[in-house]
Amino acid sequence: MPATAPVSSARQRVHAAVREDIIGTAREQLAAAGAASLSLRAVARELGMAPSAMYRYFQSRDELLTALIVEAYDAMGAVAEAAAEHGGGTAAERFKSVCWALRDWALAHPHEYALLYGTPVPGYHAPELTIDPASRVTRVLGGILRDACQAGEIAESRIPPISEAQPVAEEVMAGVPLPAVARGLAVWSFLFGQISFEVFGRFEGVVTNGEVLFDYAISTMLDIVGMAA
């Protein structure tokens, strides 16, 4: 039994290394041709593998695409979590830090960002295992809003009440007043809309300094949720 353990471990390491090579090559194809053009056959050809050998690592194009999506969500989530942890004392300071970190990551990884927030890949349906990685940034932003409420950093008098027709689930941000939750969700879409316009060149010929506009957008978002900038 002890004699076979190193062999098994070595096989596992080789399997993991080949899997990483496949993901890396798929990432290059993503940058070159977009997610819709990704195929196991093309990745195999690039790596000098038989197409049939690919199925030892990924059963389908969608499974490989899912691995890329999870990897990108985790990378973005890790950036947001680190920025929140080291972003300053107040909720507003942490929010600013997270916003800038997300923008920087998106601009540095436009193809991965496009995979997450760009045009959906035809025929692809994200499995349940993508939900938790996709929620990491949301949990960071929701946690900042919750902390701001608990610390009295939100001027609730500036947030008008919302209609009784509750628009969001109660568990989205437990303990946070519903109007603040609704404002937070609106800001979430504001933030990623702003980043998307930069990543996808929608400000081309319109905005001469993206950083100045983004800084102003952050101040506006803080104002929307009632946090002092």
Helices and strands as residue ranges (DSSP letters): H 4-33, G 35-37, H 40-47, G 51-56, H 61-86, H 91-108, H 110-117, G 128-130, H 131-134, H 136-150, G 156-158, H 178-199, H 210-225
